[in-house]
Amino acid sequence: MDAEHVHNYLREVLSERYTSLEERWMFGGTCFMVNDKMCICINERDLLCRIGADSVANEVEAGNCHHMMMNGRTSKDYVYVELDTLHNLKDVDRWLDMCLAYNPHAKASRKK
C-alpha cells in the first residue's frame, strides 16, 4: 500500500477514537502517540507496530513481520511490517488493532 494513503488513514481513524492523539517525528517517520504512548508509526516503507512481546513472537514466527533492532539489540515489543505486505485497509486495521490492544499495557516514555 501507498505510505501516504496509510498515513492519512491512520490519522483519520485514530483522531476519531482518541482526543489525546499526538503525532511525532520518530524512527524516520510519523509516530502516533495514544495516551502519551507510542502506538504505531509509518515511514515510506514500513509500519512500526508496538504490539507487546507475546504478539511479537507469534507474528515473527508466522512470518508476518520482522523484529525492530535498536543499537544492535532486538526491541521486544516492536515489529516492522513492510507496507508491500499490506494489500488493503483491512490489513492495516489488523495491525492497528493489535497496537491499540497493547497500548493500555505499554509503559509511557519519560517526558523530556
C-alpha positions as CSV (number, residue, x, y, z in Angstrom):
1,M,0.0,0.0,0.0
2,D,1.0,3.6,-0.5
3,A,2.6,5.2,2.6
4,E,0.7,8.5,2.2
5,H,-2.7,6.7,2.0
6,V,-1.9,4.6,5.1
7,H,-0.7,7.6,7.0
8,N,-3.9,9.6,6.2
9,Y,-6.0,6.6,7.1
10,L,-4.2,6.1,10.5
11,R,-4.6,9.8,11.2
12,E,-8.3,9.7,10.4
13,V,-9.1,6.5,12.3
14,L,-7.1,7.4,15.4
15,S,-8.4,11.0,15.6
16,E,-11.9,9.8,15.5
17,R,-11.3,7.5,18.5
18,Y,-8.8,9.5,20.7
19,T,-8.8,13.1,21.8
20,S,-5.3,12.5,23.3
21,L,-3.8,11.7,19.9
22,E,-0.4,13.3,19.1
23,E,1.8,12.9,16.1
24,R,5.6,13.0,16.5
25,W,8.5,12.6,14.1
26,M,10.4,9.5,15.3
27,F,12.1,6.4,13.9
28,G,12.3,8.0,10.4
29,G,8.5,8.6,10.2
30,T,5.4,9.8,11.8
31,C,4.5,8.1,15.1
32,F,1.0,8.3,16.5
33,M,1.0,8.7,20.3
34,V,-2.1,7.4,22.0
35,N,-2.5,8.3,25.7
36,D,1.1,9.6,25.7
37,K,2.5,6.3,24.5
38,M,4.0,5.4,21.1
39,C,1.4,3.2,19.4
40,I,2.1,2.9,15.7
41,C,4.5,4.7,13.2
42,I,4.7,4.9,9.5
43,N,7.5,5.7,7.2
44,E,7.9,5.3,3.4
45,R,8.5,1.5,3.6
46,D,7.1,0.2,6.9
47,L,4.7,0.3,9.8
48,L,6.4,0.2,13.2
49,C,3.9,-1.5,15.4
50,R,4.1,-1.7,19.2
51,I,2.3,-4.9,19.9
52,G,3.9,-6.5,23.0
53,A,6.4,-9.3,23.3
54,D,3.9,-12.2,23.1
55,S,2.3,-10.9,19.9
56,V,5.8,-10.1,18.5
57,A,6.9,-13.7,19.0
58,N,3.7,-15.1,17.3
59,E,3.8,-12.6,14.4
60,V,7.5,-13.0,13.7
61,E,7.2,-16.8,13.8
62,A,4.3,-16.6,11.4
63,G,6.5,-14.6,9.0
64,N,4.2,-11.5,9.0
65,C,6.9,-9.0,10.1
66,H,10.4,-8.7,11.4
67,H,12.0,-7.6,14.7
68,M,12.8,-4.0,15.4
69,M,16.6,-3.6,16.1
70,M,17.8,-0.7,18.1
71,N,21.5,-0.2,18.9
72,G,22.2,-3.8,17.9
73,R,19.5,-5.2,20.2
74,T,16.1,-6.6,19.5
75,S,13.3,-4.4,20.8
76,K,10.9,-6.9,22.4
77,D,7.6,-5.0,22.0
78,Y,8.0,-3.7,18.4
79,V,8.0,-5.1,14.9
80,Y,8.3,-3.7,11.4
81,V,5.6,-4.6,8.9
82,E,6.5,-3.9,5.2
83,L,3.9,-1.8,3.5
84,D,4.2,-4.0,0.5
85,T,2.7,-6.9,2.5
86,L,-0.4,-4.8,3.2
87,H,-3.0,-5.4,0.5
88,N,-5.9,-3.3,1.8
89,L,-7.1,-1.3,4.8
90,K,-8.3,-4.4,6.5
91,D,-4.7,-5.5,6.7
92,V,-3.8,-2.1,8.2
93,D,-6.7,-2.4,10.7
94,R,-5.4,-5.8,11.9
95,W,-2.0,-4.3,12.9
96,L,-3.6,-1.1,14.3
97,D,-6.0,-3.2,16.4
98,M,-3.0,-5.1,17.9
99,C,-1.2,-1.9,18.7
100,L,-4.3,-0.4,20.3
101,A,-4.9,-3.6,22.3
102,Y,-1.4,-3.4,23.7
103,N,-1.4,0.4,24.3
104,P,-3.0,0.2,27.8
105,H,-0.3,-2.2,28.9
106,A,2.6,-0.3,27.4
107,K,4.9,1.9,29.5
108,A,4.9,5.6,28.8
109,S,8.2,7.0,27.8
110,R,9.8,9.6,30.1
111,K,8.9,13.1,29.1
112,K,11.8,15.5,28.4
